[in-house]
Amino acid sequence: QVQLVESGGGLVQAGGSLRLSCAASARTFITNAMGWFRQAPGKEREFVAAIAWGAGNPVYSDSVKGRFTISRDSDTVYLQMNSLKPEDTAIYYCAAGIVIGQYSNWGQGTQVTVSS
């Protein structure tokens, strides 16, 4: 089992930026793919972005494409969020798995609040 710990959430004004980090307790085949999801109050969890070793370009949801950038180093994945909007307010979760779309490990979440 791999532990995932997110950090970097907070309160920011619309148009501002935040950078989320997710550190994995180890780099194994289980963390080959890492992604970010978010869940706003009263809504279902939704996909934000994902990246995998050797899998080509990262993938993004249409709602964040052009504003958010996912990147990673050995055992940490980052989410750079620019031009934030109030509708980006949510708890952001990190996930890890063997391939994009199949995640077996989840972090505890970090709150992102964007004020208008």
C-alpha positions, 0 to 999 in steps of 0.5 A: 500500500502506498500512502499519498499526502496532498498539500498546497491547498488554501484560499485564493481570489479569482484569477489567482494561482495555487500549486498542489503537491502530492507526495507518495510514500514510495515509487512503485509500479502502483504509482506509475500513473498519478492523477488529480480529482476534485469534489465540490459540495453536493457534487460527484468527484470529477477527474481533473488531470493525470500523468503517467510514466511513458504514457505520452502527454498528460490528460486534462478535463476540458474544464481545466485545460489551458489553466492547470498543468500537471507534472511529476518527479520521482514520487511527487505529482504537482498541479499548478493551477492558474487563472482560478475561478470560483467554480474550481472550489473543491476538495482536491484528491490525489490518486495513484495507480498502474495506468491512467484511469485505474487508481488504487490509492487515494490521498486524504484531500486538500481544500481549495477555495476560490473567492469571487 
